[in-house]
Amino acid sequence: MSGYLRRLATTGAAYTAASIFSKLIAVALLPLYTRYLSPADYGAAEVLFAAVVSASIIVRLGVIEALLRFYYKEDEDPDRVVATSFAALFWFATVAALIALPFAEPISEALLPLDDPETGLTPEQATELARISIAGLWVLTLHEYLLTIFRLEERARAFFVTTMLNVAAAIGLTVVLVVGAEEGARGLLLGSYVSGAVFVLGLIALHWRRVSLWIDRALLRRMLRFGTPTMPAELSLYALNFVDRIIIVRSVGLAEAGLYSLAVKFAQAVNVLVRGFQLAWPPLAYSIRDDDEARRTYAAVVTWFVAGCSFVVTGMWLLSRWIVRALAAPKFFDSYEAIGLIATGVTLYALYMVLLVILGRTGRTELNFPATGAALIANVALNLLLVPPLGIVGAGLALVASYLVVLALMYGFTQRLFAVPYEWARLGRVVLVSAALVAVGELLLPTEGIVGLAARIALWLLYPLALLASGFFSAGERRWLTALRHPGELLDRLRTAQAFPAAVDGRIPEVAEAELRDEDTRL
């Protein structure tokens, strides 16, 4: 199992590093953006960004999900899988964008309320924003696919470099458009999609030996049979993050949607971990062929991932007020109210990814949609009920409750198909420790000033000790913690562990992975 965990840590670290740096840069620019954008401008752009992602999920028809599975199947040719899946997405995205362009005006009317006096948008401006977003649909769909090729090859360094260059280009162009040209929501959209288009063309040139515009129809039919059933589920799950913004826009206005979107940005602290996990987990999990070993690995990964995310979520709850004060203009301060709830929802989403992989392993992907569909229905109902009286706090509560619904249903489905011995006692300790620290902080500690900040940071840093006192760590883990007092001994243990790597039964053996890492160093 150590070999799999080491692979997950290696690739996940690179993916997480890319997210960390990109999110740090983006957050560092928030003081600038929030002074040149109104909450309504920010809300309009974020609603359109979310709409593009939703449309991209439909256009992909589950092809990327099928790629992650078929690439590792023994009876499939990986090169043909890559070539056919790229050709399919290229044509799907191109046709979808061409069909949508003539309908840019009604699309803008459906998404952006022009009767809101805070927006200042004319019908012509809203239509232009919709056209930019339709072009962004093509860019986003192909960009996601082309980065997936690096994930399949576990070329984590190449993934990191490409992502960082793209982030740098997007941020540079966005600053010019938003700050220099005062383009508002239009500048945010153009900054993201114009730079993304350049990188899509560059990645096509980089992968030109592997990609193609010719489709192997028999292979595509097999891939669609696997992947298409995942599309409604993925769409309904992402809609949990999209429907709430539409309801906020229609119930309390674009400005509130802007505050909620900013809270989502701040919750990226936990999303950094989730993003790395989301990218690294499926290729690793699918490559474990022994069922018993897979069960043990899944259980261990869930325990430690929840423990790590809970530490970050606890900090987001306790420090949300100071985070917003430091990084946003005063008109955005109320966004702090939803940060802790959204961070909790992001962690629950990551746990859903574990269960989704289990369905993929068993081939029963059709069971995903009933779970996510039920969660979407719950989300819509709760948002309609909670957003009018509670605003963005109601949306955050609806998000957490909806993810709990999907997790409960997915757990029931997957345990019947592929039972995993989750470490419930340890998971319970993590939840109790986090909840207790947040409750103490919110009920007893100041909500402003340097004293309040110092007290809350001190309480947050008690998290590892509280876990230790709760009995979370096993005897073996406590021995490793004890070894931290003797760094030399710990390094010797790590060298010994690396000298006897676990065998990996996946499509990419560890020796090939090492060759890929060596190749990455020459990029």
C-alpha positions in Angstrom: 0.0 0.0 0.0 2.9 2.4 0.7 3.7 2.4 -3.0 0.3 3.6 -3.9 0.2 6.2 -1.2 3.7 7.4 -2.3 2.4 7.7 -5.9 -0.6 9.6 -4.7 1.6 11.9 -2.7 4.0 12.5 -5.5 1.5 13.3 -8.2 -0.9 14.9 -5.9 1.8 17.2 -4.5 2.6 18.5 -8.0 -1.1 19.1 -8.8 -1.6 20.7 -5.4 1.5 22.8 -5.9 0.0 24.2 -9.1 -3.2 24.9 -7.3 -1.4 26.5 -4.4 0.6 28.9 -6.5 -2.2 29.8 -8.8 -4.7 30.3 -6.0 -2.1 32.3 -4.0 -1.6 34.6 -6.9 -5.3 35.0 -7.5 -6.0 35.7 -3.9 -3.2 38.2 -3.7 -4.8 40.1 -6.6 -8.2 40.2 -4.9 -7.5 43.5 -3.1 -6.8 45.0 -6.6 -9.8 43.4 -8.3 -12.3 44.2 -5.5 -11.4 47.8 -5.7 -11.9 48.0 -9.5 -15.0 45.7 -9.6 -18.4 46.2 -7.9 -20.0 43.1 -6.3 -22.4 43.1 -9.2 -19.6 43.0 -11.8 -17.9 40.2 -9.9 -21.2 38.3 -9.6 -22.0 38.6 -13.3 -18.6 37.3 -14.4 -18.8 34.4 -11.9 -22.3 33.4 -13.0 -21.0 33.2 -16.6 -17.9 31.3 -15.6 -20.2 28.7 -13.8 -22.5 28.5 -16.9 -19.5 27.7 -19.1 -18.4 24.9 -16.8 -21.9 23.5 -16.8 -22.2 23.6 -20.6 -18.7 22.0 -20.9 -19.9 19.0 -18.8 -22.7 18.5 -21.3 -20.5 18.9 -24.3 -17.9 16.4 -23.0 -20.5 13.6 -22.7 -18.3 11.9 -20.2 -15.4 11.4 -22.7 -12.7 12.6 -20.2 -14.1 10.3 -17.5 -14.0 7.4 -20.1 -10.5 8.3 -21.1 -9.3 7.9 -17.5 -10.7 4.4 -17.4 -10.0 3.1 -21.0 -6.4 4.3 -21.0 -5.6 1.7 -18.3 -7.7 -1.2 -19.7 -5.6 -4.1 -20.9 -7.7 -4.8 -24.1 -7.5 -1.2 -25.3 -4.7 0.7 -27.2 -3.9 3.8 -25.1 -2.7 5.8 -28.1 -5.9 5.1 -30.0 -7.9 6.0 -26.9 -6.2 9.4 -26.7 -6.5 10.1 -30.4 -10.2 9.2 -30.6 -11.2 11.0 -27.4 -9.5 14.2 -28.5 -11.1 14.1 -31.9 -14.5 13.6 -30.3 -14.2 16.5 -27.9 -12.8 18.8 -30.6 -15.8 18.3 -32.8 -18.3 18.2 -29.9 -17.0 21.6 -28.6 -16.8 23.2 -32.0 -20.3 22.3 -33.0 -21.7 23.3 -29.6 -20.1 26.7 -29.8 -21.4 27.3 -33.4 -24.9 26.3 -32.4 -24.9 28.5 -29.3 -23.6 31.7 -30.8 -26.8 32.8 -32.5 -28.6 32.4 -29.2 -26.2 34.7 -27.2 -28.9 37.3 -26.5 -31.5 34.9 -24.9 -28.8 33.2 -23.0 -27.7 36.5 -21.5 -31.2 37.4 -20.6 -31.7 34.0 -18.8 -28.5 34.4 -16.8 -28.1 38.1 -16.1 -31.0 40.3 -14.7 -30.9 43.5 -16.7 -33.5 45.1 -14.5 -31.1 45.1 -11.5 -30.0 48.8 -11.1 -26.7 47.6 -9.5 -25.5 45.9 -12.6 -25.4 48.8 -15.0 -25.5 46.3 -17.9 -27.1 47.2 -21.2 -28.7 44.4 -23.3 -25.8 44.8 -25.8 -23.2 44.4 -23.1 -24.8 41.4 -21.6 -25.0 39.7 -25.1 -21.3 40.4 -25.6 -20.5 38.7 -22.3 -22.5 35.7 -23.4 -20.6 35.5 -26.8 -17.3 35.6 -24.9 -18.5 32.8 -22.7 -19.6 30.7 -25.6 -16.1 31.0 -27.1 -14.8 30.1 -23.6 -16.8 26.9 -23.8 -14.6 25.7 -26.6 -11.4 26.8 -24.8 -12.3 25.2 -21.4 -13.4 21.9 -22.9 -10.2 21.3 -24.9 -7.9 22.8 -22.2 -9.2 20.3 -19.6 -8.7 17.4 -22.0 -5.2 18.4 -23.0 -4.1 18.7 -19.3 -5.6 15.3 -18.7 -2.9 13.8 -21.0 -0.2 14.9 -18.5 -2.2 13.2 -15.7 -2.5 9.9 -17.6 1.3 9.9 -18.1 1.8 11.1 -14.5 3.9 13.9 -15.9 3.3 16.0 -12.8 6.1 18.5 -13.5 4.8 19.2 -17.0 1.4 19.6 -15.6 2.7 22.1 -13.0 4.7 24.1 -15.5 1.9 24.4 -18.0 -0.6 25.3 -15.4 1.6 28.0 -13.9 2.4 29.6 -17.2 -1.3 29.7 -18.1 -2.1 31.2 -14.8 0.6 33.9 -15.2 -0.6 34.8 -18.7 -4.3 34.9 -17.6 -3.6 37.1 -14.6 -1.4 39.5 -16.6 -4.0 39.9 -19.2 -6.8 40.3 -16.7 -5.0 43.0 -14.7 -4.5 44.9 -17.9 -8.1 44.6 -18.9 -9.7 45.1 -15.4 -7.4 47.7 -13.9 -5.9 49.4 -16.9 -8.8 49.4 -19.3 -11.5 49.2 -16.6 -13.4 46.5 -18.6 -15.2 45.1 -15.5 -16.8 41.7 -16.0 -15.8 41.7 -19.7 -12.2 42.0 -18.6 -12.4 39.0 -16.3 -13.9 36.8 -19.0 -11.5 37.9 -21.7 -8.5 37.6 -19.5 -9.3 34.0 -18.7 -10.4 32.7 -22.1 -8.0 34.6 -24.5 -5.0 33.3 -22.6 -6.5 29.9 -22.4 -7.0 29.7 -26.1 -3.3 30.4 -26.7 -2.4 27.6 -24.4 -4.9 25.2 -26.0 -3.2 25.8 -29.4 0.2 25.3 -27.8 -0.8 22.0 -26.1 -2.2 20.7 -29.3 1.1 21.4 -30.9 2.9 19.7 -28.0 0.8 16.6 -28.2 0.3 16.6 -32.0 1.8 13.0 -32.3 -1.0 11.7 -30.0 -4.0 13.7 -31.0 -6.1 13.4 -34.1 -9.2 14.7 -35.8 -10.2 11.2 -36.9 -12.6 9.2 -34.7 -12.5 5.4 -34.2 -16.3 5.0 -34.1 -16.3 1.6 -32.5 -14.0 2.8 -29.7 -15.9 6.0 -29.2 -19.2 4.0 -28.9 -17.6 1.9 -26.1 -16.2 5.0 -24.4 -19.6 6.8 -24.6 -21.4 3.7 -23.1 -19.1 4.1 -20.1 -18.8 7.8 -19.9 -22.2 9.2 -21.0 -24.0 7.9 -17.9 -21.6 9.9 -15.8 -22.5 13.1 -17.6 -26.0 13.7 -16.1 -24.5 12.9 -12.7 -21.6 15.2 -13.1 -23.8 18.0 -14.4 -26.3 17.6 -11.6 -23.5 17.6 -9.1 -21.9 20.8 -10.5 -25.3 22.4 -10.7 -25.1 22.4 -6.9 -22.5 25.2 -7.4 -24.4 26.9 -10.2 -28.1 26.8 -9.3 -27.4 28.5 -6.0 -25.9 31.5 -7.8 -28.9 31.7 -10.2 -31.3 31.6 -7.2 -29.2 34.2 -5.4 -29.2 36.5 -8.5 -33.0 36.2 -8.9 -33.8 36.4 -5.1 -31.4 39.0 -3.7 -29.5 40.4 -6.7 -26.1 40.2 -8.5 -24.3 42.0 -5.7 -25.1 39.1 -3.3 -24.0 36.7 -6.0 -20.7 38.6 -6.1 -20.3 38.2 -2.3 -21.0 34.5 -2.5 -18.6 34.1 -5.4 -15.9 35.9 -3.4 -16.6 33.5 -0.4 -16.0 30.6 -2.9 -12.7 32.2 -3.8 -11.6 32.4 -0.2 -12.7 28.8 0.4 -10.0 27.9 -2.2 -7.7 27.3 0.7 -9.3 23.9 1.1 -10.0 23.5 -2.6 -6.2 23.5 -3.1 -6.0 20.1 -1.4 -9.2 18.9 -3.1 -7.9 19.8 -6.5 -4.7 17.9 -6.1 -6.6 15.0 -4.8 -9.2 15.1 -7.6 -6.5 15.0 -10.3 -4.2 12.4 -8.7 -6.8 10.1 -7.2 -8.6 8.5 -10.2 -5.5 7.3 -12.2 -4.0 5.8 -9.0 -7.2 4.3 -7.7 -8.1 2.6 -11.0 -4.5 1.2 -11.3 -4.8 -0.9 -8.1 -6.0 -4.2 -9.5 -6.1 -6.3 -6.3 -9.5 -5.7 -4.7 -8.5 -6.3 -1.1 -5.5 -3.9 -1.5 -7.8 -1.3 -3.1 -10.2 -1.5 -0.2 -7.5 -0.9 2.4 -5.9 1.9 0.3 -9.3 3.7 -0.1 -10.0 3.5 3.6 -6.6 4.9 4.6 -6.7 7.7 2.0 -10.1 8.8 3.1 -9.1 9.0 6.8 -6.0 11.0 6.2 -7.5 13.2 3.6 -10.4 14.1 5.9 -8.0 14.9 8.7 -5.9 17.2 6.5 -8.9 19.0 5.0 -10.6 19.4 8.4 -7.5 21.3 9.7 -7.9 23.8 6.8 -11.7 24.0 7.2 -11.3 24.7 10.9 -9.0 27.6 10.1 -11.3 29.0 7.5 -14.2 29.1 10.0 -12.2 30.7 12.7 -10.3 33.3 10.6 -12.8 34.2 7.9 -13.4 37.7 9.1 -9.7 38.6 9.1 -9.1 36.9 5.7 -11.8 39.1 4.1 -10.6 42.3 5.8 -7.1 41.7 4.6 -7.8 40.7 1.1 -10.9 42.5 -0.1 -12.4 46.0 -0.3 -14.8 46.8 2.6 -17.8 46.5 0.3 -17.1 42.8 0.1 -16.8 42.2 3.9 -20.1 40.3 4.4 -18.7 37.5 2.2 -17.0 36.1 5.3 -20.4 34.7 6.5 -20.3 31.8 3.9 -16.6 30.9 3.8 -16.7 28.2 6.5 -19.8 26.6 5.0 -18.4 26.5 1.5 -15.1 25.1 2.7 -17.0 22.3 4.4 -18.9 21.7 1.2 -15.7 21.4 -0.8 -14.4 18.7 1.5 -17.6 16.8 1.2 -17.2 17.0 -2.6 -13.8 15.4 -2.3 -15.2 12.5 -0.4 -17.8 12.1 -3.2 -14.9 11.6 -5.6 -13.7 8.6 -3.7 -17.1 7.0 -4.0 -17.4 7.9 -7.7 -14.1 6.0 -8.4 -15.6 3.0 -6.7 -18.6 3.1 -9.1 -16.2 3.4 -12.0 -14.2 0.4 -10.7 -17.4 -1.7 -10.7 -18.7 -0.4 -14.0 -22.0 0.7 -12.4 -21.6 4.4 -13.3 -25.4 4.6 -13.9 -26.0 4.6 -10.2 -24.2 8.0 -9.9 -27.1 10.0 -11.3 -29.8 9.0 -8.9 -27.6 10.2 -6.0 -26.6 13.5 -7.6 -30.1 14.1 -9.0 -31.5 13.7 -5.5 -28.9 16.1 -4.1 -29.7 18.7 -6.8 -33.4 18.5 -6.0 -32.6 19.0 -2.3 -30.3 21.9 -3.2 -32.9 23.7 -5.3 -35.5 23.3 -2.6 -33.2 24.4 0.2 -31.9 27.4 -1.7 -35.4 28.5 -2.5 -36.3 28.1 1.2 -33.1 29.6 2.8 -31.7 32.2 0.4 -34.5 34.8 0.6 -34.3 35.1 4.4 -30.6 34.2 5.0 -28.8 35.3 1.8 -25.5 33.7 1.1 -25.5 31.9 4.5 -28.6 30.1 3.3 -26.9 29.1 0.1 -23.9 27.8 2.1 -26.2 25.7 4.3 -28.0 24.3 1.3 -24.7 23.4 -0.3 -23.5 21.4 2.7 -26.8 19.7 3.2 -26.9 18.7 -0.5 -23.5 17.2 -0.4 -24.5 15.2 2.7 -27.4 13.8 0.7 -25.2 12.7 -2.2 -22.7 11.1 0.1 -25.3 9.2 2.0 -26.8 7.7 -1.2 -23.4 7.0 -2.9 -22.2 5.3 0.3 -25.3 3.0 0.2 -24.8 2.1 -3.4 -21.0 1.5 -3.3 -21.0 -0.5 -0.1 -23.3 -3.0 -1.7 -21.0 -3.3 -4.8 -17.5 -2.9 -3.3 -17.5 -2.7 0.5 -14.7 -0.6 1.9 -13.8 -0.8 5.6 -13.8 2.9 6.4 -12.3 3.9 9.7 -15.4 5.4 11.2 -14.1 5.8 14.7 -11.1 7.8 13.5 -13.3 9.8 11.1 -15.7 10.6 14.0 -12.8 11.9 16.1 -11.8 14.3 13.3 -15.3 15.7 12.9 -15.8 16.1 16.7 -12.4 17.9 17.2 -13.0 20.3 14.3 -16.6 21.1 15.4 -15.5 21.6 19.0 -12.7 24.0 18.0 -15.0 26.0 15.8 -17.7 26.2 18.5 -15.3 27.4 21.1 -13.9 30.0 18.8 -17.3 31.4 17.6 -18.9 31.4 21.1 -16.0 32.6 23.3 -13.4 34.5 21.3 -13.4 38.0 19.9 -14.5 38.7 16.3 -12.1 41.6 15.6 -8.8 43.1 16.6 -5.3 41.7 17.1 -6.3 39.9 20.3 -9.1 38.1 18.6 -6.9 37.1 15.7 -4.1 35.8 18.0 -6.5 33.8 20.1 -8.2 32.2 17.2 -4.9 31.2 15.5 -3.7 29.7 18.8 -7.0 27.7 19.1 -6.6 26.6 15.4 -3.1 25.3 16.0 -4.3 23.1 18.9 -6.0 20.9 16.2 -3.1 18.3 16.0 -2.8 18.1 19.8 -6.6 17.7 20.1 -6.5 14.8 17.6 -3.7 13.2 19.6 -5.6 13.6 22.8 -8.8 12.1 21.2 -6.9 8.9 20.3 -7.0 9.5 16.6 -3.5 8.3 15.9 -2.7 4.5 15.8 0.3 3.1 17.7 2.3 3.0 14.5 1.5 6.6 13.7 2.4 7.7 17.2 5.8 6.0 16.8 6.3 8.0 13.6 5.3 11.2 15.5 7.8 10.4 18.2 10.5 9.9 15.6 10.0 13.6 14.6 12.1 14.4 17.7 15.0 12.6 16.0 15.2 13.8 12.4 18.2 11.6 11.6 16.4 8.4 12.6 13.3 9.5 10.6 15.4 10.1 7.5 17.0 6.6 7.9 13.5 5.1 8.0 12.4 7.0 4.9 15.5 5.8 3.0 14.8 2.2 4.0 11.2 2.6 2.9 12.3 3.9 -0.5 14.8 1.1 -0.9 12.0 -1.4 -1.0 9.1 0.2 -3.0 5.8 -1.6 -3.1 4.9 -3.3 -6.4 2.4 -1.3 -8.4 0.0 -3.2 -10.5 -1.3 -0.2 -12.4 -0.9 0.6 -16.1 2.1 2.7 -15.3 4.6 0.8 -13.1 6.9 2.6 -10.7 9.9 2.1 -13.0 8.1 3.8 -15.8 6.9 6.5 -13.5 10.5 7.2 -12.5 11.4 7.5 -16.1 8.6 10.0 -16.6 9.8 12.1 -13.6 13.3 12.1 -15.1 11.9 13.2 -18.5 9.9 16.0 -16.7 13.2 17.4 -15.2 14.4 18.0 -18.8 11.4 20.1 -19.8 
